[in-house]
Amino acid sequence: MSAPNLSVIVITHNEGHQIADCLKSVAFADEWIVVDSGSTDDTREQAAALGARVTRSDDWPGFGRQKNRALDQAQGRWVLSLDADERVSEPLAAAIRAAVAPGASDAGSPAGYQLSRLSRFCGQWMRHGDWYPDRVTRLFLRGRARFTDDLVHERLDVQGPVGRLPGDLLHETMPTLHDALDKMNRYSSGRAVDKVRAGRTGGLGTALAHGAWAFFRAYLLRRGFLDGRLGFVLAVYNAEGTYYRYLKMAFADATGTKTTI
């Protein structure tokens, strides 16, 4: 049996409501790896029923390290990393298939590819502001890239040139404002710890300045106002997340044990 050409890796926790749509959008892949962190719903069962190889981890080391656990299980020449709330659109699927086709790459070809992520916020696709095009590097040659150890907003460190593929990666994120606010609190805490570990400091003045700049950049410079009422809501949301991240940095330590005022 020949080695797979394209592996898809996904990390999950209680994603039973959306893991099937994620995996079905990449049915063209040769291998699907799901690393689950103790789901209490049917995430693992649904993924296995669709042909994924599912493993369970009982601890949570952060997004970057968890994704590297999934990467270590992949056997494909190419690897595509997805979150459970993401789907590969048909145009993007065609571009991925062409990029990873045997014989499509040579010594000077990219070792990885950026994808343009189109996100839905509170039921609306956001096509302007900070969220689009949200370019994320997700497709790469196995052995040429690893994820950073960040608790949240991990990055993929690719050894070699990085290209860009047409088509959108559809991101079904934060269907309600309640979901958005909950995620803001969790992610701002995680990012505060990451920045403190990197030697950064925060405080009230820094939080106010960065928050104001985040709103100005998203709503005016990047034309978030073109997304209407929710464009304004999203710009405020991004500004608040930035404000709380820098404020929490003043009360966070590198272990993550103190992240609240």
C-alpha positions as CSV (number, residue, x, y, z in Angstrom):
1,M,0.0,0.0,0.0
2,S,1.4,3.4,-1.0
3,A,2.0,6.2,1.5
4,P,-0.8,8.8,1.6
5,N,-0.2,12.0,-0.4
6,L,-2.4,14.4,1.7
7,S,-3.1,14.1,5.4
8,V,-5.7,16.3,7.2
9,I,-5.1,16.9,10.9
10,V,-7.8,18.3,13.3
11,I,-7.8,18.8,17.1
12,T,-11.1,18.7,18.8
13,H,-13.1,19.1,22.1
14,N,-16.8,18.6,22.1
15,E,-17.2,19.3,18.3
16,G,-19.9,16.8,17.6
17,H,-22.1,19.6,16.1
18,Q,-19.6,20.4,13.4
19,I,-16.8,17.8,13.0
20,A,-18.7,16.0,10.2
21,D,-19.0,19.1,8.0
22,C,-15.3,19.7,8.5
23,L,-14.2,16.3,7.5
24,K,-16.7,16.0,4.6
25,S,-15.2,19.1,3.1
26,V,-11.9,17.4,2.8
27,A,-13.1,14.0,1.6
28,F,-10.6,14.2,-1.2
29,A,-7.7,13.7,1.2
30,D,-6.0,10.3,1.8
31,E,-5.8,10.4,5.6
32,W,-7.6,12.1,8.4
33,I,-6.1,12.5,11.9
34,V,-8.2,13.7,14.8
35,V,-6.7,14.3,18.2
36,D,-9.4,14.8,20.8
37,S,-9.0,16.3,24.3
38,G,-11.6,14.4,26.3
39,S,-14.8,15.2,24.5
40,T,-18.0,14.3,26.4
41,D,-20.2,14.3,23.2
42,D,-20.0,12.1,20.1
43,T,-17.1,13.9,18.4
44,R,-14.8,10.9,18.4
45,E,-17.5,8.5,17.2
46,Q,-18.5,10.8,14.3
47,A,-15.0,11.3,13.2
48,A,-14.2,7.6,13.3
49,A,-17.4,6.8,11.3
50,L,-16.1,9.1,8.6
51,G,-12.8,7.2,8.3
52,A,-10.6,9.4,10.6
53,R,-7.9,7.9,12.8
54,V,-8.9,9.2,16.3
55,T,-6.8,9.4,19.4
56,R,-7.6,10.9,22.8
57,S,-5.4,13.0,25.0
58,D,-6.4,13.6,28.6
59,D,-4.3,16.7,29.2
60,W,-4.4,20.1,27.4
61,P,-0.9,21.5,26.6
62,G,-2.2,24.4,24.4
63,F,-3.2,24.7,20.8
64,G,0.3,24.7,19.3
65,R,1.5,21.6,21.1
66,Q,-1.8,19.7,20.6
67,K,-1.6,20.4,16.9
68,N,2.0,19.1,16.8
69,R,0.7,15.9,18.4
70,A,-1.7,15.5,15.5
71,L,1.1,16.3,13.1
72,D,3.4,13.6,14.5
73,Q,0.7,11.0,13.6
74,A,0.4,12.2,10.0
75,Q,1.9,10.0,7.2
76,G,1.1,12.1,4.1
77,R,3.7,13.9,2.0
78,W,1.5,17.0,2.4
79,V,-0.4,18.0,5.6
80,L,-3.5,20.2,5.8
81,S,-4.3,21.5,9.3
82,L,-7.9,22.5,10.0
83,D,-10.0,23.5,13.0
84,A,-13.3,21.8,13.5
85,D,-15.2,24.9,12.7
86,E,-13.6,25.3,9.3
87,R,-14.6,24.0,5.9
88,V,-12.7,23.9,2.6
89,S,-14.7,25.5,-0.2
90,E,-14.9,23.9,-3.6
91,P,-12.6,26.4,-5.3
92,L,-10.0,26.0,-2.5
93,A,-10.4,22.2,-2.7
94,A,-9.5,22.3,-6.4
95,A,-6.5,24.5,-5.7
96,I,-5.3,22.2,-2.9
97,R,-5.6,19.1,-5.1
98,A,-3.6,20.8,-7.9
99,A,-0.9,22.0,-5.4
100,V,-0.3,18.5,-3.9
101,A,-0.7,16.5,-7.1
102,P,2.4,14.2,-7.7
103,G,4.8,16.0,-10.0
104,A,3.2,19.4,-9.3
105,S,6.2,20.6,-7.2
106,D,9.9,20.8,-7.8
107,A,12.9,22.0,-5.8
108,G,11.9,25.7,-6.1
109,S,8.2,25.2,-5.2
110,P,6.7,26.4,-2.0
111,A,7.1,24.3,1.2
112,G,3.8,25.6,2.4
113,Y,0.7,27.6,1.3
114,Q,-1.4,30.4,2.8
115,L,-5.1,30.1,2.6
116,S,-7.6,33.0,2.7
117,R,-10.0,32.5,5.6
118,L,-13.5,33.9,5.3
119,S,-15.2,34.0,8.7
120,R,-18.9,34.2,9.7
121,F,-19.6,36.4,12.8
122,C,-23.0,36.2,14.4
123,G,-24.5,34.8,11.2
124,Q,-22.8,37.2,8.7
125,W,-19.8,36.6,6.4
126,M,-17.3,39.3,7.2
127,R,-15.5,40.4,4.0
128,H,-13.7,43.5,5.3
129,G,-11.9,44.8,8.4
130,D,-9.3,42.7,10.2
131,W,-11.0,39.4,9.4
132,Y,-10.7,39.3,5.6
133,P,-8.6,38.2,3.9
134,D,-7.4,36.4,7.1
135,R,-4.4,34.6,5.5
136,V,-3.4,31.5,7.5
137,T,-0.7,29.0,6.6
138,R,-2.3,25.6,6.8
139,L,-1.0,23.4,3.9
140,F,2.6,22.3,4.1
141,L,5.1,19.6,3.3
142,R,5.5,17.2,6.2
143,G,8.9,17.5,7.8
144,R,9.2,21.2,6.7
145,A,7.0,22.8,9.3
146,R,6.0,22.7,13.0
147,F,3.5,24.7,15.1
148,T,4.8,27.1,17.7
149,D,4.1,26.3,21.4
150,D,1.7,29.2,21.9
151,L,-1.3,28.5,24.1
152,V,-3.6,30.3,21.6
153,H,-3.1,31.8,18.1
154,E,-0.3,29.4,17.4
155,R,1.7,29.9,14.2
156,L,3.1,27.4,11.7
157,D,6.8,27.8,11.3
158,V,7.6,26.7,7.7
159,Q,11.2,26.0,6.6
160,G,11.1,27.2,3.0
161,P,9.1,29.5,0.7
162,V,5.4,29.9,1.3
163,G,2.9,30.4,-1.5
164,R,-0.7,31.4,-1.6
165,L,-3.7,29.5,-2.9
166,P,-7.0,30.9,-4.4
167,G,-10.3,30.1,-2.9
168,D,-11.7,30.6,0.7
169,L,-11.4,28.5,3.8
170,L,-14.8,29.0,5.4
171,H,-14.7,29.6,9.1
172,E,-18.0,29.0,11.0
173,T,-17.0,30.9,14.1
174,M,-19.0,32.5,17.0
175,P,-22.6,32.1,15.8
176,T,-23.8,34.3,18.7
177,L,-22.5,37.3,20.7
178,H,-22.5,35.1,23.8
179,D,-20.1,32.7,22.0
180,A,-18.0,35.7,20.9
181,L,-17.6,37.2,24.4
182,D,-16.8,33.8,25.9
183,K,-14.1,33.2,23.3
184,M,-12.7,36.7,23.8
185,N,-12.3,36.1,27.6
186,R,-10.5,32.7,27.1
187,Y,-8.3,33.8,24.2
188,S,-7.3,37.1,25.8
189,S,-6.1,35.2,28.9
190,G,-4.1,32.8,26.8
191,R,-2.5,35.5,24.7
192,A,-1.6,37.4,27.8
193,V,0.3,34.4,29.1
194,D,2.0,33.9,25.7
195,K,3.2,37.5,25.6
196,V,4.4,37.5,29.2
197,R,6.4,34.3,28.4
198,A,7.9,36.2,25.5
199,G,9.1,39.0,27.8
200,R,6.3,41.5,27.0
201,T,4.6,43.7,29.6
202,G,1.2,45.3,29.7
203,G,-0.8,47.8,31.7
204,L,-3.8,50.2,31.5
205,G,-2.1,52.8,29.3
206,T,-0.8,50.1,26.9
207,A,-4.2,48.4,26.8
208,L,-6.0,51.7,26.0
209,A,-3.6,52.6,23.2
210,H,-3.6,49.2,21.6
211,G,-7.4,48.8,21.9
212,A,-8.0,52.2,20.2
213,W,-5.6,51.4,17.4
214,A,-7.2,48.0,16.9
215,F,-10.6,49.7,16.4
216,F,-9.2,52.4,14.1
217,R,-7.4,49.9,11.9
218,A,-10.3,47.4,11.6
219,Y,-13.1,49.8,11.1
220,L,-11.5,52.6,9.1
221,L,-8.2,51.6,7.6
222,R,-9.4,48.2,6.6
223,R,-12.9,49.3,5.8
224,G,-14.8,47.3,8.3
225,F,-17.7,49.8,8.0
226,L,-18.5,48.1,4.6
227,D,-19.8,45.1,6.6
228,G,-22.6,47.3,8.0
229,R,-23.8,47.1,11.6
230,L,-21.9,43.9,12.4
231,G,-18.8,45.5,10.9
232,F,-19.0,48.1,13.7
233,V,-19.7,45.4,16.3
234,L,-16.8,43.3,15.2
235,A,-14.4,46.3,15.3
236,V,-15.5,47.0,18.9
237,Y,-15.1,43.3,19.7
238,N,-11.5,43.2,18.3
239,A,-10.7,46.4,20.2
240,E,-12.0,44.9,23.4
241,G,-10.1,41.7,23.0
242,T,-6.9,43.7,22.4
243,Y,-7.6,45.9,25.4
244,Y,-8.2,43.0,27.8
245,R,-5.2,41.1,26.5
246,Y,-2.8,43.9,27.3
247,L,-4.5,44.6,30.6
248,K,-4.3,41.0,31.6
249,M,-0.6,41.0,30.8
250,A,-0.1,43.2,33.8
251,F,-1.6,40.6,36.0
252,A,-0.3,37.4,34.3
253,D,2.8,35.3,35.0
254,A,4.5,32.9,32.6
255,T,2.9,29.9,34.3
256,G,-0.6,31.1,33.5
257,T,-1.6,30.7,37.2
258,K,-2.4,34.4,37.7
259,T,-4.3,35.9,34.8
260,T,-7.1,37.9,36.5
261,I,-7.3,41.2,38.3
